[in-house]
């Protein structure tokens, strides 16, 4: 099975712009979660989608949004970028139904905001 | 509240020596615990998980973890460290009631010196 893929791998934007990141989960996985990783804050949960519905949301401002398509692919969008949004954004998929199912992570998208 | 704590930001060990990376947790319901490893500029890779049963869990790359219910700990161990084990290690717990939620520790940087 192919792993979780994320595009693009690297992105450079300027303050005030918006950005869209994409994630394709492992085939058959319907749950997709997004995380922001920064050196100072560690791994922070953004949101989780299942069957095109957002099931959980972390403590991030409304500038961060996401969606999931019928094929389980997911996108996250960040509007009005700030310098502090520079981070590695990780997507993870899992097969729901069993609480012991682990999440599988993609390689991440490195976003740099100038 | 659910939480995971990794009390050490960094662990230094000499190659060939045993290593331990510590993790304690707080969760309602049954704990489903995971360890992940992250190499520079990469996503997280699953190492092992505890579901139930035997308190010693064996995982990838010679790693194992010991579950201790009374101490609410899930320490990662390896009998003989390799330089290539140098990476960032994350402990995670799945919410015992809301299985859609994962909680990650802050990460521990493991340095294995030749």
Interface residues (C-beta under 8 A of the other chain):
Chain A: X4 X6 X31 X33 X35 X42 X43 X45 X48 X50 X55 X56 X88 X90 X92 X96 X98 X99 X100 X102 X103 X104 X105 X106 X107 X108 X110
Chain B: X30 X32 X34 X36 X41 X42 X43 X44 X45 X46 X49 X51 X90 X94 X96 X98 X99 X100 X101 X102 X103 X104 X105 X106 X107
